[in-house]
Each structure stands twice: as C-alpha cells, then as structure tokens.
Amino acid sequence: MKRLMFSLAALGLAAVAHADTVNIVSQAAFVSPSGAPSSTISMAFTPNAPIVFKVAGKTCRWVSSSSPWGSGGGAGCNYSITVDDGGNLINASSNGNGCTAAGQAMIAACN
C-alpha cells in the first residue's frame, strides 16, 4: 500500500512540474486618453521539443531544456520578450542553462 501511495504521489508531482517558461509582454500606447498599458501572456510547460511560437507576425524558435535540444535534464529555460507598441521585439531575456542566449540571439531566432 505504501508503495502504491508513493507511486501515485510521484506521478502527481511529475504532472505539475514545469521546467521551461515563456513570458510575452505586449505594450500599447493610447493617445487619447493617454496611457501605456501592457499585458503578459505566460506559458509554462514540460519541455519535450524545441520551443516554437508565433508573435508579432514572426515565428520564434528557441531552445528548450529538454535533451538533446538544450542543456537537458530539466535545467529550465525561462524566457521573456516584449512586443512594443510598434510590433517590434525588444527586451529579450533568458536565464542561460544552455538555452537560446538572451538579447539579440533570441530576437534573431524570430523571423
């Protein structure tokens, strides 16, 4: 019975564990009334393939932490990028760990 409970608990923990995250911040610029609101879309997932998504008319292809694509073993690739009010990709960041490098490398991987 103890072995069954441990197995079920392990399965439950594995189901909710996410190694990679992508945060996309979208900015707007209101002229009237004035203001600059933003919103964030977040996606957390267990990596099993390269990360591919579409934003601002571009397809981004980033490394996930899932072997053989990244550093492997659940090291975690945590990304953030902003789409400014002109549709430009800016403020690209990652936490390393064998992931797509932060900054221009992330933006260049979106075309």
Accessible surface in RSA format (square Angstrom, percent):
REM  Atomic radii and reference values for relative SASA: ProtOr
REM  Chains: A
REM  Algorithm: Lee & Richards
REM  Probe-radius: 1.40
REM  Slices: 20
REM RES _ NUM      All-atoms   Total-Side   Main-Chain    Non-polar    All polar
REM                ABS   REL    ABS   REL    ABS   REL    ABS   REL    ABS   REL
RES MET A   1   172.59  89.4 126.68  83.8  45.91 109.3 114.10  97.0  58.49  77.5
RES LYS A   2   182.55  89.1 174.45 107.0   8.10  19.3 120.26 108.2  62.29  66.3
RES ARG A   3   202.16  84.9 194.80  99.3   7.36  17.5  75.83 103.6 126.33  76.6
RES LEU A   4   101.18  56.3  95.42  68.3   5.75  14.5  99.51  69.9   1.66   4.5
RES MET A   5   112.75  58.4 108.68  71.9   4.07   9.7  96.69  82.2  16.06  21.3
RES PHE A   6   150.46  75.3 144.67  89.6   5.78  15.0 149.43  90.6   1.03   2.9
RES SER A   7    51.13  43.2  46.31  61.8   4.82  11.1  26.98  57.4  24.15  33.8
RES LEU A   8    99.88  55.6  91.84  65.7   8.04  20.2  92.18  64.7   7.70  20.7
RES ALA A   9    58.15  53.5  44.29  68.4  13.86  31.5  56.19  79.1   1.96   5.2
RES ALA A  10    45.10  41.5  36.69  56.6   8.41  19.1  40.51  57.1   4.59  12.2
RES LEU A  11   121.87  67.9 117.20  83.8   4.67  11.7 117.88  82.8   3.99  10.7
RES GLY A  12    39.53  48.7   0.00   N/A  39.53  48.7  35.94  98.6   3.58   8.0
RES LEU A  13   128.23  71.4 124.69  89.2   3.54   8.9 124.98  87.8   3.25   8.8
RES ALA A  14    67.52  62.1  47.48  73.3  20.04  45.6  55.22  77.8  12.30  32.6
RES ALA A  15    77.86  71.6  45.21  69.8  32.65  74.3  56.55  79.6  21.31  56.4
RES VAL A  16   104.35  68.7  92.00  83.3  12.35  29.8  93.64  81.4  10.72  29.1
RES ALA A  17    58.72  54.0  48.52  74.9  10.20  23.2  57.10  80.4   1.62   4.3
RES HIS A  18   100.33  54.8  67.18  46.7  33.15  84.8  46.39  47.8  53.94  62.8
RES ALA A  19    26.43  24.3  12.25  18.9  14.19  32.3  20.21  28.5   6.22  16.5
RES ASP A  20     0.00   0.0   0.00   0.0   0.00   0.0   0.00   0.0   0.00   0.0
RES THR A  21    39.63  28.2  39.63  40.2   0.00   0.0  34.74  46.7   4.89   7.4
RES VAL A  22     8.01   5.3   6.91   6.3   1.10   2.7   6.91   6.0   1.10   3.0
RES ASN A  23    47.70  32.9  47.70  46.1   0.00   0.0   6.24  15.0  41.46  40.1
RES ILE A  24    21.04  12.0  20.67  15.4   0.37   0.9  20.67  14.9   0.37   1.0
RES VAL A  25    34.05  22.4  34.05  30.8   0.00   0.0  34.05  29.6   0.00   0.0
RES SER A  26    48.03  40.6  45.51  60.7   2.52   5.8  16.90  36.0  31.13  43.6
RES GLN A  27    71.43  39.9  61.87  45.2   9.56  22.8  11.83  25.2  59.60  45.2
RES ALA A  28    43.20  39.7  37.35  57.6   5.85  13.3  40.63  57.2   2.57   6.8
RES ALA A  29    60.29  55.4  35.57  54.9  24.72  56.2  35.57  50.1  24.72  65.5
RES PHE A  30   114.65  57.4 102.28  63.4  12.37  32.2 105.39  63.9   9.26  26.5
RES VAL A  31   140.35  92.4 118.10 106.9  22.25  53.6 122.73 106.6  17.62  47.8
RES SER A  32    97.71  82.6  71.46  95.4  26.25  60.5  34.88  74.3  62.83  88.0
RES PRO A  33   110.71  80.7 102.58  93.5   8.13  29.6 110.14  90.9   0.57   3.5
RES SER A  34   100.31  84.8  72.58  96.9  27.74  63.9  36.36  77.4  63.95  89.6
RES GLY A  35    38.14  47.0   0.00   N/A  38.14  47.0  31.50  86.4   6.64  14.9
RES ALA A  36    88.14  81.0  55.17  85.1  32.97  75.0  56.07  79.0  32.07  84.9
RES PRO A  37    66.45  48.4  53.74  49.0  12.71  46.2  65.38  54.0   1.07   6.6
RES SER A  38    73.17  61.8  39.45  52.6  33.73  77.7  10.86  23.1  62.31  87.3
RES SER A  39    68.12  57.6  60.87  81.2   7.26  16.7  48.52 103.3  19.60  27.5
RES THR A  40    80.93  57.6  47.95  48.6  32.98  78.6  28.72  38.6  52.21  78.9
RES ILE A  41   114.40  65.1 110.44  82.3   3.96   9.5 114.12  82.2   0.28   0.8
RES SER A  42    78.03  65.9  47.58  63.5  30.45  70.1  35.06  74.7  42.98  60.2
RES MET A  43   118.31  61.3 115.64  76.5   2.67   6.4  88.26  75.0  30.05  39.8
RES ALA A  44    46.72  43.0  29.25  45.1  17.47  39.7  29.25  41.2  17.47  46.3
RES PHE A  45    44.69  22.4  43.59  27.0   1.10   2.9  44.69  27.1   0.00   0.0
RES THR A  46    82.53  58.7  69.63  70.6  12.90  30.7  63.29  85.0  19.24  29.1
RES PRO A  47    16.59  12.1   6.20   5.7  10.39  37.8   6.93   5.7   9.66  60.1
RES ASN A  48   117.99  81.4 103.63 100.1  14.35  34.6  31.21  75.1  86.78  83.9
RES ALA A  49    42.45  39.0  38.97  60.1   3.48   7.9  38.97  54.9   3.48   9.2
RES PRO A  50    59.23  43.2  47.87  43.6  11.35  41.3  47.87  39.5  11.35  70.6
RES ILE A  51    12.42   7.1   7.71   5.7   4.71  11.3  12.42   8.9   0.00   0.0
RES VAL A  52    85.59  56.3  56.12  50.8  29.47  71.0  56.12  48.8  29.47  79.9
RES PHE A  53    38.12  19.1  30.03  18.6   8.09  21.0  38.12  23.1   0.00   0.0
RES LYS A  54   168.54  82.2 140.00  85.9  28.55  68.0  83.27  74.9  85.28  90.8
RES VAL A  55    26.43  17.4  19.21  17.4   7.22  17.4  26.29  22.8   0.14   0.4
RES ALA A  56    44.22  40.7   1.01   1.6  43.21  98.3  21.78  30.7  22.44  59.5
RES GLY A  57    87.77 108.2   0.00   N/A  87.77 108.2  45.12 123.8  42.65  95.5
RES LYS A  58    75.61  36.9  73.52  45.1   2.09   5.0  31.66  28.5  43.95  46.8
RES THR A  59    23.16  16.5  22.54  22.8   0.63   1.5   7.91  10.6  15.25  23.1
RES CYS A  60     0.00   0.0   0.00   0.0   0.00   0.0   0.00   0.0   0.00   0.0
RES ARG A  61   136.09  57.1 124.73  63.6  11.36  27.0  51.14  69.9  84.95  51.5
RES TRP A  62     2.48   1.0   0.03   0.0   2.46   5.8   2.04   1.1   0.45   0.7
RES VAL A  63    44.67  29.4  43.14  39.1   1.53   3.7  44.67  38.8   0.00   0.0
RES SER A  64     0.00   0.0   0.00   0.0   0.00   0.0   0.00   0.0   0.00   0.0
RES SER A  65     0.00   0.0   0.00   0.0   0.00   0.0   0.00   0.0   0.00   0.0
RES SER A  66    19.40  16.4  14.35  19.2   5.04  11.6   5.67  12.1  13.73  19.2
RES SER A  67    73.64  62.2  56.26  75.1  17.39  40.1  25.25  53.8  48.39  67.8
RES PRO A  68   112.52  82.0  86.06  78.4  26.46  96.2  89.63  74.0  22.89 142.3
RES TRP A  69   102.40  41.1  80.58  39.0  21.82  51.2  66.73  35.6  35.68  57.9
RES GLY A  70    23.49  29.0   0.00   N/A  23.49  29.0   4.61  12.7  18.88  42.3
RES SER A  71    60.64  51.2  20.77  27.7  39.87  91.8  31.58  67.3  29.05  40.7
RES GLY A  72    10.88  13.4   0.00   N/A  10.88  13.4   5.35  14.7   5.53  12.4
RES GLY A  73    85.93 106.0   0.00   N/A  85.93 106.0  46.44 127.5  39.48  88.4
RES GLY A  74    48.71  60.1   0.00   N/A  48.71  60.1  18.79  51.6  29.92  67.0
RES ALA A  75    50.83  46.7  21.68  33.5  29.14  66.3  33.29  46.9  17.54  46.5
RES GLY A  76     4.51   5.6   0.00   N/A   4.51   5.6   4.51  12.4   0.00   0.0
RES CYS A  77     0.00   0.0   0.00   0.0   0.00   0.0   0.00   0.0   0.00   0.0
RES ASN A  78    62.05  42.8  55.78  53.9   6.27  15.1  22.52  54.2  39.53  38.2
RES TYR A  79     2.54   1.2   0.00   0.0   2.54   6.6   1.00   0.8   1.54   1.9
RES SER A  80    34.18  28.9  33.98  45.3   0.20   0.5  17.65  37.6  16.53  23.2
RES ILE A  81     0.04   0.0   0.04   0.0   0.00   0.0   0.04   0.0   0.00   0.0
RES THR A  82     9.08   6.5   9.08   9.2   0.00   0.0   0.19   0.2   8.89  13.4
RES VAL A  83    16.80  11.1  16.76  15.2   0.04   0.1  16.76  14.6   0.04   0.1
RES ASP A  84    28.17  19.7  24.80  24.7   3.37   8.0   6.06  14.3  22.11  22.1
RES ASP A  85    93.71  65.6  58.42  58.2  35.28  83.4  16.04  37.7  77.67  77.5
RES GLY A  86    59.83  73.8   0.00   N/A  59.83  73.8  31.60  86.7  28.23  63.2
RES GLY A  87    33.48  41.3   0.00   N/A  33.48  41.3  23.43  64.3  10.05  22.5
RES ASN A  88    83.19  57.4  81.18  78.4   2.01   4.8  15.85  38.1  67.34  65.1
RES LEU A  89    12.28   6.8   0.85   0.6  11.43  28.7   0.85   0.6  11.43  30.8
RES ILE A  90    58.59  33.3  56.77  42.3   1.82   4.4  58.59  42.2   0.00   0.0
RES ASN A  91   103.69  71.5  78.01  75.4  25.68  61.8  32.42  78.0  71.27  68.9
RES ALA A  92    11.73  10.8   0.00   0.0  11.73  26.7   0.00   0.0  11.73  31.1
RES SER A  93    51.98  43.9  51.96  69.3   0.02   0.0  36.77  78.3  15.20  21.3
RES SER A  94    24.13  20.4   1.36   1.8  22.76  52.4   2.73   5.8  21.39  30.0
RES ASN A  95    67.93  46.8  37.27  36.0  30.66  73.8  39.22  94.4  28.71  27.8
RES GLY A  96    33.79  41.7   0.00   N/A  33.79  41.7  31.93  87.6   1.86   4.2
RES ASN A  97    67.69  46.7  45.58  44.0  22.11  53.2  12.59  30.3  55.10  53.3
RES GLY A  98    51.13  63.1   0.00   N/A  51.13  63.1  30.06  82.5  21.07  47.2
RES CYS A  99    15.77  11.9   0.00   0.0  15.77  37.1   0.00   0.0  15.77  17.0
RES THR A 100    19.26  13.7  13.60  13.8   5.66  13.5  17.38  23.3   1.88   2.8
RES ALA A 101    61.98  57.0  51.60  79.6  10.39  23.6  57.98  81.7   4.00  10.6
RES ALA A 102    53.61  49.3  33.65  51.9  19.96  45.4  33.88  47.7  19.73  52.3
RES GLY A 103    26.94  33.2   0.00   N/A  26.94  33.2  26.94  73.9   0.00   0.0
RES GLN A 104   127.73  71.4 118.52  86.6   9.22  21.9  65.11 138.6  62.62  47.5
RES ALA A 105    45.77  42.1  30.81  47.5  14.96  34.0  38.71  54.5   7.06  18.7
RES MET A 106     0.00   0.0   0.00   0.0   0.00   0.0   0.00   0.0   0.00   0.0
RES ILE A 107    43.04  24.5  41.59  31.0   1.45   3.5  41.59  30.0   1.45   3.9
RES ALA A 108    65.14  59.9  40.94  63.2  24.20  55.1  50.37  70.9  14.77  39.1
RES ALA A 109    27.02  24.8  14.49  22.4  12.53  28.5  24.82  35.0   2.20   5.8
RES CYS A 110     8.31   6.3   0.00   0.0   8.31  19.5   0.00   0.0   8.31   9.0
RES ASN A 111   120.44  83.1  88.82  85.8  31.63  76.2  56.75 136.6  63.70  61.6
END  Absolute sums over single chains surface
CHAIN  1 A     6832.9       5068.2       1764.7       4399.6       2433.3
END  Absolute sums over all chains
TOTAL          6832.9       5068.2       1764.7       4399.6       2433.3
